[in-house]
Amino acid sequence: MKQRAILVTGGAGFIGSEFVRQASVSDKYSKIFVVDSLTYASDLNRIRKEIERNQIELLKADVQDTHQYLTALKESAFIIHFAAETHVDNSITNGKPFLSTNVLGTYNLLEAARLHSISKILIVSTDEVYGSTEHGSFLENDSLNPSSTYSASKSAADLLALAQFKTFQQSIIIARSVNNYGPFQHSEKFIPNAIYKILAGKKISLYGDGQNVREWIHVSDHVSALNTLLESGVPGEIYNIGSGELYSNLEIAVRLLNLLDSSPGCIEYVTDRKGHDYRYALNSSKVRDKFGWSPKINFETGITKLVEFSKSEFLREKIKN
């Protein structure tokens, strides 16, 4: 029988690295394999301590090229699949990398896993596959209505996973999360971008009128839900992961300006993004009711701690340079 080894794709990414950090201090896995192509959005500093302590085995490989990490895959009982192109703006500029990684990469991974009898696979997806809603919140069985190449590619990956489950009875679970925030997030994302612009004395850029609404969850809470699903999730099922905390982009910007003692005049409004969804919101009662999971970090606490972390990181980088 296989040991309880796990293969983590995209383990040097923002959310994947949080999973690696949590997994490395638990006794759940006999070995942690990290597969990452180390693109611009990856950062080994996120898992530097785990690498130096030999708590993980790092494999530089594109998720599409399963032969590059086939030995690790054969040894693993579980797979958690984070590897993806994720920045919507980039997908509008050039969607091809999103199709290659998010669609073909997912399919190749699932096929390799099927051929080597992986016990359980968890696909990490996004609320963006549902599209926008002005009221209420999406349930797991709601229709998919993607608005960008990014969300379309993630929708396709989800459908491929469900097809593999139906055709081959692969043990696959899908988790769809709301927007994540927390330490070590790439500066192209809204919250870290806004924080560092304020610290650098620059203006925060908001698309349109800044009224687009997102639901936010701390990355550590998201990963705690993923751990719950790896342990108890039912194959073939989809689980929404959310906090119930929704804010407009303008509200986030004002909150960050207040925390950093900056003026509301530090906001500039720019031409709205093409296909910009107005509002995302998930009903996560399924994962809460079935497994007793709930987020532990409310947004007020999480964003305050993130600002303090970011200030210290900004100062450190300033001193170094």
Secondary structure, 3 states (H helix, E strand, C coil): CCCCEEEEECCCCHHHHHHHHHHHCCCCCCEEEEEECCCCCCCHHHHHHHHHCCCCEEEECCCCCHHHHHHHHHHCCEEEECCCCCCHHHHHHCCHHHHHHHHHHHHHHHHHHHHCCCCEEEEEEEHHHHCCCCCCCECCCCCCCCCCHHHHHHHHHHHHHHHHHHHHCCCEEEEEECEEECCCCCCCCHHHHHHHHHHCCCCEEEECCCCCEEEEEEHHHHHHHHHHHHHHCCCCCEEEECCCCEEEHHHHHHHHHHHCCCCHHHEEEECCCCCCCCECCECCHHHHHHHCCCCCCCHHHHHHHHHHHHHHHHHHHHHHC
